[in-house]
Amino acid sequence: MQSSHETADPLSRVRLFPSARSGRGLPAARAVEAWATAAWLLAVEGRAYLEDLEGGTDQPQLRRVVRVKLLELLLDIDTRLSGAVPVAEEHQLALALEYGLHDLADLEGPSLIEVFALADDADHADAPGDGEVPRLWERLCAEFPGELPDPLQASGQREILRALRNWSKLCTAAGTDAAFLEPFLKDA
């Protein structure tokens, strides 16, 4: 029997980073690229979407689009952490809803529909709205294996540059090319 807290909180039992926690990993060079990219996408791109979500409180259509973009971003991160090649953007939503997430969070398609409020009536006043998405994002950032810089904070730029420098050092140690970091540096 579920407690009333578990019933009211569908995220309370979601396992985050289950593959990494189980010890399954990628070869060092691929792991450095996957985890550094995941960190960037969570810290920079994801936080920017969350800011859009918070700023669009009176715009239900905007909130729906941002929730979809966040879900697509999560699938992109999940795919990278699994070691697979990321899919084209136009396929991300369909794949997320069909197959769920597995390396980032243990969430199946129906749970994603609930968490991201994607049902047809999700924008009505009595629907859960965006509440679950920021909470999921906060948990992902808090439980990420390593510190995620926050570009929205006053010291964020310095922290972003420090993270990029550290990821470059990890690439050197793992014997991989750090060229994938160049677009991040340009965005910083």
C-alpha positions, 0 to 999 in steps of 0.5 A, spaced: 500 500 500 502 506 498 502 512 503 499 518 501 505 522 500 508 517 495 501 517 491 501 525 491 509 525 489 510 521 483 517 523 483 519 520 490 520 513 487 524 515 481 531 513 481 536 518 478 542 516 474 540 508 475 546 505 470 551 509 473 549 507 480 549 500 478 556 501 476 555 500 469 559 505 465 562 507 458 569 507 456 573 512 459 574 517 453 566 516 451 564 517 459 568 523 459 565 526 453 558 523 455 558 526 462 561 533 461 556 534 455 550 532 460 553 536 465 553 542 460 546 540 458 543 540 465 547 546 468 546 551 462 541 549 457 536 546 462 536 552 467 535 556 461 528 552 459 526 552 467 527 560 467 523 560 461 518 556 464 518 560 471 517 566 466 511 564 462 506 563 468 501 566 465 502 563 458 500 556 458 502 555 451 509 557 452 509 553 458 507 546 454 512 548 449 518 549 454 516 542 458 516 539 451 523 542 450 525 540 457 523 532 455 527 532 449 533 535 452 532 529 458 532 524 452 538 527 449 542 527 455 539 520 457 542 517 450 548 520 451 549 517 458 547 510 455 553 511 450 548 511 444 548 517 438 543 522 440 537 522 435 535 528 431 530 533 435 524 531 431 524 524 434 526 526 441 519 527 444 516 520 440 522 516 443 522 519 450 514 517 450 515 510 447 521 508 450 522 512 456 528 514 460 533 509 463 540 512 464 538 519 467 532 517 470 528 511 471 521 514 468 517 510 462 513 514 457 506 514 461 510 517 467 513 522 463 506 524 460 504 525 467 510 529 470 511 533 464 503 534 464 503 533 457 495 530 457 490 534 453 487 537 459 494 538 462 493 546 461 487 547 465 486 550 472 486 543 476 491 540 472 498 539 475 501 544 471 509 545 471 510 543 478 513 536 477 518 539 472 522 543 476 522 538 482 525 533 477 530 538 474 532 540 482 533 533 483 537 531 477 542 537 479 542 535 486 544 528 485 548 529 479 555 526 480 559 532 481 558 539 481 554 543 476 555 550 475 549 555 475 550 560 470 544 564 473 548 566 479 552 572 480 559 567 480 556 563 474 560 565 469 567 563 473 564 557 475 562 555 467 569 557 465 572 553 471 568 547 469 570 547 462 577 547 464 576 541 469 573 537 463 578 539 458 583 536 463 579 530 464 579 529 456 587 529 457 587 524 462 582 520 459 586 520 452 580 523 448 580 530 444 576 535 447 574 539 441 567 537 443 567 542 448 569 548 443 561 550 442 560 550 450 566 555 450 563 559 445 556 559 449 560 561 455 
